[in-house]
Amino acid sequence: MSEENKVKLVNDQKLIDPTTNNEKNTNVDGTTDQENLRTEYTVLVNGERITLYTDKWGASLQDKLEGHGIHIQRNGDIAILSGKGGKGKACGGRMLVNTAGGQLIKSGSTTAEYSGSKNNAVEGGGSSDNSENSTAYSGMYWGDKTEEIKGTHTINAQHIELVADTISLKGDSKIIIETPELIQNIDSADTKIVTEKKEVTSSNTEVKEETTSTFDPRGSKNIVTTGHLNHSILGDYALQVDGFMDLQVQGKSFGVMLVKNRSAALTIGVNGEKNGGKFFVFAKGTFDLASGLTTGDLNLSTLGKLQTSSTKETKIEATTDITVEATKGITMEAKTDNITIDAKKDVVIEGAKIYLN
């Protein structure tokens, strides 16, 4: 088939109707594709380096070579673009604002991004390594600075450093600190707390001297533990109680025992040498040593002498028998009065020899 016949065959065929409607190219500002195809420029100022012109998007005052300038767009946006400054111009490409009367800024939501440079503070190229020091934002205020935030103020940083003569943290309700580790280097601390509540899993405190004072006569210090309490003292221990003292030992056993010797509920050991091995108990009034409130014995034993001395009468009384035994002799002497032996039954005296004078 010749080329002419192919063309004639195609022309004689029926046109195919489209199955979908024609698409329309519309923009968010309501303009159509035909309107966007036509662009008109009006040049108001045409200088050697600076041009001022308008188009359908707005008006622009910009540099011809670098493109930086001020752009006022039809949708209400104002764009200020700075250039690179050119080679060898370290102070170029910045935005400088100097207002003698101050500034008043009222704005909606603001998002700012500042990029620092370790080589040049004005280049703002940023750093690929966060460990490298570079200043992205710096401000100097010759006076007070006040920020009032009606919401949440969040600061995300790798390191925050506050340097001032005095730093005050005031919370109308509370101050919350959450951190895996808290390190404090303080020369002197003065703390005034009305009520303190702590929940500590483990605590280790190393101090050279610690003093706890309670000057309120109604005050008290309580130590309550469901576990053990261990005091290890290398030096002396002095305890003075102006009131009464009550020590109660129940002698219960636990799964994990701090005291390994369970032969007695209360054991007092004085294990030093010479005076360090002596044990004195002084009582201004009556000294009562009792045992066996239900059942039990009272045993006094020593490897040395056992002496009792009294300026008044000494009484030994038992509801059953009294037995006095000695490996050697027993001496009884009344220096100024009689010795009286009174028995409701017999008096039995046994000996190899009995001397009566």
C-alpha positions in Angstrom: 0.0 0.0 0.0 1.3 3.4 -1.0 1.8 6.2 1.4 -1.2 8.1 -0.2 -3.5 5.2 0.3 -2.4 4.9 4.0 -3.2 8.6 4.6 -6.6 8.2 2.9 -7.4 5.2 5.0 -6.7 6.9 8.2 -8.6 10.0 7.2 -11.7 8.0 6.3 -11.8 6.3 9.8 -14.2 7.5 12.5 -12.8 9.5 15.3 -12.7 7.7 18.7 -14.5 9.5 21.5 -12.5 9.8 24.8 -13.7 7.8 27.7 -12.7 10.5 30.3 -13.4 14.2 30.5 -10.7 16.7 29.6 -8.4 17.5 32.6 -8.1 21.0 33.9 -4.9 22.5 35.2 -5.9 24.7 38.2 -3.6 26.2 40.9 -4.2 26.8 44.6 -4.8 30.5 43.9 -7.6 29.8 41.5 -5.7 30.6 38.2 -6.0 28.3 35.2 -3.3 26.8 33.0 -4.0 29.4 30.3 -3.5 32.2 32.7 -0.2 30.8 33.9 1.1 30.5 30.4 1.1 34.2 30.0 3.6 36.2 32.0 4.1 39.9 31.8 7.0 41.8 33.3 6.9 45.6 34.1 10.4 47.0 34.8 10.2 50.1 37.0 13.9 50.6 37.7 16.7 49.1 35.6 20.1 50.0 37.0 23.5 48.5 36.4 23.2 46.0 39.3 19.7 46.6 40.7 16.3 46.1 39.1 12.8 46.8 40.3 10.1 45.0 38.4 6.6 43.6 38.8 5.0 40.5 37.4 1.9 38.5 38.0 3.4 37.0 41.2 4.2 40.3 42.8 7.1 42.9 42.9 10.8 42.4 43.3 13.8 44.5 44.1 16.8 42.4 43.5 20.4 42.2 42.4 20.8 41.2 38.8 23.9 39.1 39.3 23.3 37.3 42.7 19.5 37.5 42.7 19.3 38.6 46.3 16.7 41.2 47.3 13.2 41.8 48.5 10.3 40.0 46.9 6.7 41.1 47.7 4.4 38.4 46.5 0.7 38.7 45.5 -0.4 36.1 48.1 0.9 38.3 50.9 4.4 36.8 51.5 7.4 39.0 51.8 10.7 37.2 51.0 14.1 38.7 51.9 17.0 36.8 50.3 20.7 37.6 50.9 23.5 36.6 48.5 26.8 34.8 49.0 28.8 38.0 49.2 31.3 37.0 46.5 34.7 35.5 46.9 37.0 37.0 49.5 34.2 39.0 51.2 33.9 37.4 54.6 31.3 40.0 55.7 29.0 39.6 52.7 25.7 37.7 52.5 24.4 38.9 55.8 21.2 40.7 56.8 21.9 43.8 59.0 19.2 45.6 61.0 20.0 48.7 63.0 17.0 50.5 64.6 17.8 53.5 66.8 14.3 53.4 68.3 14.1 49.7 68.9 11.8 47.1 67.3 8.2 46.0 67.8 7.5 42.7 66.2 4.1 41.0 66.2 4.0 37.8 64.3 2.2 34.5 64.1 3.9 31.1 64.3 7.6 31.4 63.6 10.1 28.8 62.6 13.8 29.7 62.5 16.9 27.7 61.5 20.4 28.9 62.2 23.5 27.2 60.8 26.9 27.8 62.3 30.3 27.4 60.7 33.5 26.5 62.5 35.5 28.5 59.9 33.5 31.7 59.6 30.8 32.9 61.8 29.0 34.6 58.9 29.1 31.8 56.3 26.6 29.6 58.1 27.5 26.4 56.3 27.0 24.2 59.3 29.1 21.3 60.5 28.8 17.6 59.7 30.3 16.8 63.1 28.4 18.0 66.2 31.5 17.8 68.3 33.0 20.7 66.4 32.4 24.0 68.1 30.5 26.5 65.9 28.3 29.4 66.9 24.9 29.4 65.1 23.2 32.1 67.2 24.7 34.7 69.5 23.0 37.7 71.2 24.1 40.5 73.5 21.5 42.3 75.7 22.5 45.5 77.5 19.7 45.3 80.0 17.0 42.8 81.2 15.5 40.2 78.9 12.0 38.9 79.7 10.2 36.1 77.9 6.6 35.3 78.6 5.3 32.0 77.2 1.7 30.9 77.5 2.5 27.3 76.7 5.4 24.9 77.0 9.0 26.0 76.4 11.1 23.1 75.1 14.8 23.2 74.6 16.5 20.3 72.9 20.3 20.4 73.0 23.3 18.1 73.6 24.7 20.5 76.2 23.1 23.4 78.1 25.3 25.7 80.1 24.0 28.5 82.3 26.6 30.9 83.5 25.6 33.8 85.8 26.3 35.4 89.2 23.0 34.2 90.5 20.6 31.6 88.9 17.1 31.4 90.3 14.6 28.6 89.4 11.0 29.4 90.6 8.1 27.1 90.0 4.6 28.1 91.2 3.6 24.5 91.4 6.7 22.2 91.1 10.1 21.7 89.5 10.7 18.3 87.9 14.2 17.0 87.1 14.5 13.7 85.2 18.0 12.4 84.3 19.9 9.1 84.4 22.7 10.8 86.3 22.9 14.0 88.4 26.3 15.5 89.3 26.6 18.4 91.7 29.8 20.3 92.6 28.8 22.8 95.3 31.0 24.6 97.8 28.2 25.5 100.2 24.5 24.7 100.2 21.7 26.2 102.2 18.4 24.4 101.9 15.1 25.2 103.6 12.4 22.5 103.1 9.0 22.3 104.8 8.4 18.7 104.0 10.7 16.3 102.2 9.9 12.8 100.9 12.5 10.6 99.2 12.3 7.2 97.6 15.9 5.9 97.1 16.8 2.4 95.9 20.4 2.7 97.1 22.3 5.5 98.8 26.0 6.0 99.5 27.1 9.2 101.3 30.7 10.0 102.2 31.1 13.0 104.5 33.8 14.2 106.8 31.4 15.6 109.4 27.6 15.5 109.6 25.4 17.3 112.2 21.6 17.0 112.4 20.0 19.5 114.8 16.3 19.6 115.8 15.5 22.6 118.0 11.8 22.2 118.1 10.8 20.3 121.3 8.1 18.6 119.4 10.5 17.4 116.7 11.7 13.8 116.3 13.9 11.7 114.1 12.6 8.3 113.1 14.4 5.4 111.4 12.0 2.8 110.1 13.3 -0.2 108.1 11.9 -3.6 107.3 15.5 -4.8 106.7 18.7 -4.5 108.7 20.5 -1.5 110.2 24.3 -1.6 110.4 26.6 0.9 112.1 30.3 0.5 111.6 32.4 2.9 113.7 36.2 3.0 113.7 36.4 5.7 116.4 34.5 6.4 119.6 30.7 6.4 120.1 29.0 8.7 122.6 25.3 8.6 123.2 23.6 11.0 125.6 19.8 10.9 126.3 18.2 13.6 128.5 14.9 11.7 128.6 14.2 8.0 128.9 15.5 5.2 126.8 13.7 1.9 125.9 15.5 -0.9 124.1 13.4 -3.8 123.0 14.9 -6.8 121.1 12.4 -9.4 119.8 14.9 -11.9 118.5 13.2 -12.8 115.2 14.8 -14.5 112.2 14.8 -13.4 108.6 15.7 -15.0 105.3 19.0 -12.9 105.0 20.6 -12.4 108.4 23.0 -9.6 109.3 23.9 -11.1 112.7 25.3 -14.6 112.1 25.5 -15.6 115.8 21.9 -16.5 116.7 22.6 -18.0 120.2 21.2 -14.9 121.9 18.9 -12.0 120.8 21.2 -9.4 122.4 24.9 -9.8 122.6 27.3 -7.2 124.0 31.0 -7.9 123.5 33.8 -5.8 125.1 36.9 -7.2 123.4 39.7 -4.6 123.9 42.9 -4.9 125.9 43.3 -3.6 129.5 40.8 -0.7 129.9 39.5 -1.5 126.5 38.2 -4.8 127.9 36.3 -3.4 130.9 32.6 -2.9 131.1 31.0 -0.5 133.6 27.3 0.2 134.3 26.5 3.1 136.7 23.0 3.8 138.0 22.2 6.7 140.3 19.1 4.9 141.5 18.1 1.3 141.5 19.7 -1.1 139.1 17.4 -4.1 138.4 18.8 -7.0 136.4 16.1 -9.6 135.8 15.5 -12.6 133.5 12.9 -15.2 133.1 9.7 -13.1 133.2 8.1 -16.3 132.0 10.9 -18.8 132.1 14.6 -18.5 132.0 17.8 -18.3 134.1 20.2 -15.6 135.1 23.8 -16.7 134.9 26.9 -14.7 136.1 30.2 -16.2 135.1 33.7 -14.9 135.1 37.3 -16.2 134.8 38.3 -13.7 137.5 36.7 -12.7 140.8 33.0 -12.2 141.4 32.5 -9.6 144.1 29.4 -7.9 145.5 29.6 -4.9 147.8 26.8 -2.9 149.5 26.7 -0.2 152.2 23.4 -1.6 153.3 21.9 -5.1 153.7 22.3 -7.7 151.0 19.5 -10.2 150.5 19.5 -13.4 148.6 16.1 -14.9 148.3 14.7 -17.9 146.4 11.4 -19.7 146.3 13.3 -23.1 146.1 16.9 -24.0 147.1 20.0 -22.0 147.4 23.3 -23.8 146.8 26.7 -22.3 147.5 29.6 -24.4 146.3 33.4 -23.7 146.3 36.4 -25.8 145.3 38.2 -24.4 148.3 36.8 -23.0 151.6 33.8 -20.8 152.3 34.2 -18.0 154.9 31.3 -16.2 156.6 32.1 -13.4 159.0 30.0 -10.9 160.9 32.3 -8.2 162.1 30.0 -6.3 164.4 26.9 -8.5 164.9 25.6 -12.1 165.0 25.2 -14.8 162.4 21.7 -16.2 162.7 20.7 -19.5 161.1 16.9 -20.1 161.2 15.3 -23.2 159.7 11.8 -24.4 159.9 13.2 -28.0 159.9 16.5 -29.5 160.6 19.9 -27.8 160.4 22.5 -30.2 159.0 26.2 -29.5 159.4 28.6 -32.1 158.0 32.4 -31.9 158.1 35.5 -34.0 159.0 35.7 -31.8 162.2 33.3 -29.4 163.6 34.8 -26.6 165.8 32.5 -24.7 168.2 33.9 -21.8 170.2 
